[in-house]
Amino acid sequence: MFSAQNMSTESESGMNIFRDFLFLVIFLVLLIVWVVSRVALHVAGGLVHLILIVAIISLIIHFVRRGGSRSA
């Protein structure tokens, strides 16, 4: 009924969902930090823009990995 291969596939599927969710959380946290620092603190420095770049990269990685896992 249950084979080791099925359990392995289910485990990998769960990790992929967790990884996708993790990248979205990272993106949202970084985006919120960036917005708060720009609006509330009026921080005008390279670090603020670096946070935005990291957030965007995180979002891109999320969609690239998610798109690749759907075809498998």
N, C-alpha and C positions, 0 to 999 in steps of 0.2 A: 504494500500500500504506500508507505512512505519510504522513499529511497534517500540515500545520502546526497544524491545529485539534486533532488527537489529541495531538500533542506538547505543546501548550499545556495541554490538559486534564490530562495526566499530570503536568506540572510543577506545576500548581495543586493537584492532589491530593496530591502529595508535600509541598508547602508546608503544606497543611492538616494533614496528619499530624504534621509537624514542629512546627507551632504548637500543636496539641493536646498533644503530648508535652512541649513547653516549659512550658505552663501547669501540667501535672501536676508537673513537676520543681520549678518555682517554689513550688507549693503544698507539696510535701513538704519542701523545704529550709526554708521559713519555719516550717512546723509543727514540724520537728525543733529549730530554733533556739528556738522558743517553749517547747517542752517542756524542753529542756536548761536554759534560763534560769530556768524556774520550779522545776525539781526540784534542779538542782545548785547554782545560784548564788543561789537564793532572792531573785530580783529581784522587787520588788513596785512596779512603776511603770507609768505609762501606755504607755511604749514597748513593753513586753512584750505588752500587749493590742492595741496598734496592729499589731504583727507578726501576731498571730492574725487580726485583721480583714483585713489585706492578703492573708493566705493563703486565707481563706474567699472573699474577692472573686475571687482568682485561680482558685479551684476553680469558682465559679459561672460565670465567664467561659468557662472550659474547657468546661463542659457546655452552655452556651448556644450557643457557636460550633459545637460538635460536633453538636448537635441540628439546627442550621440547615444545616450542610453535608451532612447525610444526605439531606435532601429533594431536593437538587439533582441 
